[in-house]
Structure formats: C-alpha cells, structure tokens
Amino acid sequence: MIGGIVYATSSSITVKLLESKNRLEDKDSEYILSLLIFEDLAAPILVTVLIGLSGGNSFSAPDFLFIFLKVSLLAGAAVWMSRIVLHKAQHWMKKVAHEDSFLILVLGVAITYGGFAVFLGLSEVIGAFLAGIILAGTEVKEKTEEVVLPVRNLFLPFFFLNFGLSLEFNEEIPSLGLLVIIVIWSIIHKLAAGYFGGQLYGLSKQEALKAGLSLSSRGEFSVIIAGLATGGLKVFAGAYILIAALVGMLLFQLSSWIHSRVQKNSG
C-alpha cells in the first residue's frame, strides 16, 4: 500500500502548474504528460488490486488475471463505443454540444461508465478515465474539454478536502524515520525517471533534469489508495502526501531556475 501511495505523480497538480507557468508547449512537458498518461493507466489497476487485498481475502495470480481481463473488457468496450457508436452519432453530438445540456450528457457518460466499472468489481476511477477516452474520439473533444474544465476546477479541491477531513493528527506519526526515507526516495526516483527517461525520449540533459524536478508531487491516486488504509498507516500516508505535494510544488517552481542555471554553466 505504501508503494502504491508513492507511485504516481499527481496529474492534477502537475498539469495545473504547467498551465500556470505557460509550459504546456515546452518539449519537456510533452514527456511529462506522456508519463502522466502512462501512470494514469496503471494506477487504477493498482487501486483495484489494493481494494482486493484490503478486503482481507486471499489474492492469487488467477485473481489478478481476472481483474486484468475485466479491465481489458471495459477498455475494449470503450474503444468500440468511441469508434463505432459515437462515430455514427457525430452529427447529433455536434448539434448537442452547443446546448446547455451538453455538460449533463458528459457527466452522464462519466458516471454511467464509472457505474459499469463498479458493477464489474473495479474502481470507478477506471470507468471515469475510460469515459474520457470514449469522448476523446469524437469531433466534440475540444468542446468537452471546455465544459469539463470548470467542473474539474470546482470539485478537485473538495476531493482533497474530503481526504483531509478523514485525517486526525491527534497522535504521533508512526515510523517517522521511514517517512523521511520514503520522501527522499520518492524525490530521487522521480528525478531519475525524468532525467534518464527524458533523455531516452529525446530531451537534452538540461530539459530532462527540468522534467524530473517537475514530477515529485503526489495527489489524487495517492489519496485514493491512502483512503483504503486505517489507523496509523492512514496518518502516515496523509503526512507523506502533504509533504510530497508541498515539496513537489516547490521543486516545480525551482525547476525553470535550476534549468537556466545549469544551461548557463554548461554553456
């Protein structure tokens, strides 16, 4: 569970910072977004597995394969709906996109597909993510992004607020030494992913370092996984997410300055 909490960079925090710093068009941002998409594909499967483990029942390789089969089925259905069903309804979608009820349609697709995921015993996060893939294949993708963005900005703070309300720091944080080690390690391994992976992607060493410094924030998937914990582990997870988010945002703010300094010294 601790490994799952440490794993994924926060897409919401990172993308928001990229937008606020006008870095979305930078080459290193292309790599960052590609990595975030990969993590967003892997993290919901990890969440589903951890839900199975936290239930207290035995969890074997066939159980994991069955989960993978259900995820594949759900993803295949999403691709089929995007390319076949909604493709044939493009004319109607473009007409509805200019009406006030379009937002209700988009939310309905997300909630319905999230419900299918829950029905299959998976996380609703997977369903909502695949609903985005369904709508991304339509000609109204830009309009969908336009109407969804205000909703995301409105409800995202409540997502973190709800997790904050579930935490009670009325006891000492357990294993404080381990917490320090995990925070340091979580920064190091994201730096490595950005630096070495960025160079494989085609970035310069300076751009790859800038990417690595921008990946340390933890957020939504860490919060979801931490929500499965209880007792001291939940307090431990809450403290880690808070520290990782703050340190990650600080490193992101410093990344451009460090990049320019390294570039100047190497030049």
Sequence and secondary structure as in RCSB ss.txt:
>XXXX:A:sequence
MIGGIVYATSSSITVKLLESKNRLEDKDSEYILSLLIFEDLAAPILVTVLIGLSGGNSFSAPDFLFIFLKVSLLA
GAAVWMSRIVLHKAQHWMKKVAHEDSFLILVLGVAITYGGFAVFLGLSEVIGAFLAGIILAGTEVKEKTEEVVLP
VRNLFLPFFFLNFGLSLEFNEEIPSLGLLVIIVIWSIIHKLAAGYFGGQLYGLSKQEALKAGLSLSSRGEFSVII
AGLATGGLKVFAGAYILIAALVGMLLFQLSSWIHSRVQKNSG
>XXXX:A:secstr
 HHHHHH   HHHHHHHHHHTT TTSHHHHHHHHHHHHHHHHHHHHHHHHHHHHTTS   HHHHHHHHHHHHHHH
HHHHHIIIIIHHHTHHHHHHHTTSTTHHHHHHHHHHHHHHHHHHTTS HHHHHHHHHHHHHTSTTHHHHHHHHHH
HHHHHHHHHHHHHHHH   SS  S HHHHHHHHHHHHHHHHHHHHHHHHHHT  HHHHHHHHHT     HHHHHH
HTT  HHHHHHHHHHHHHHHHHHHHHHHHHHHHHHHHHHHH 
